[in-house]
Amino acid sequence: MGTSFTLKEARSWINTAAADIEKNSSLLGDLDAAIGDGDHGDNMARGFTAVVKKLDTGSFAELGALFKTVGMTLLSTVGGAAGPLYGGFFLTLGKQSAGKTELDTPGLATALEAGVQDIKHRGKAVLGDKTMVDALTPALAAFKSSGDSLPAATRAAAETAADAAEKTSPLLARKGRASYLGERSIGHKDPGAASSAILLQALAKVCARA
């Protein structure tokens, strides 16, 4: 694969992400239990299971419609803060890719950047607040600095997101339920950053084998 992200890859990304989130739902739940209410894993697994069912029964002629369906389904099935954040992310990807059957690497970078901006806007979070923004922001920068090879760009984003998620542990939470814990939030990896990394790792796997 060179530079083209198509409907086939988009479907495969969502299916792969759903399987990986299901596999890691207990881990995500444990991370959330330490600084939240413990339901992030179950919520994400439920949402992406619903998304896969919706995609399996639908026919999509372009990327915008597919991503809009993903976003709307996540909004209606994922509880907590993650539903609006991830739902909004995919709805924004849908707007960015409306009418298109494929995206080149810069085009996907632009779409992802808009999606991350939507997350920042909805969550009112910035870098250092101990949220998924702390994984997504450096991951996006790595993607954009990796040239036009989609496998290389997505791999760089995935590796950076995983590393950045680990680095949320020493941070003091300033947003969400974890912020209520104050100093006790220090020493725990943010579950949203962890699930964001899983999402980007799934994207990298799909682009590597396409």
Secondary structure, DSSP 8 states (H G I E B T S, - for coil): --S-EEHHHHHHHHHHHHHHHHHTHHHHHHHHHHHS-S-HHHHHHHHHHHHHHHHHT---SSHHHHHHHHHHHHHHH--TTHHHHHHHHHHHHHHHTTT-SEE-HHHHHHHHHHHHHHHHHHHT--TTSSSTHHHHHHHHHHHHTS-S-HHHHHHHHHHHHHHHHHTTTTS---STGGGGGGGGGTTS--HHHHHHHHHHHHHHHHHHH-
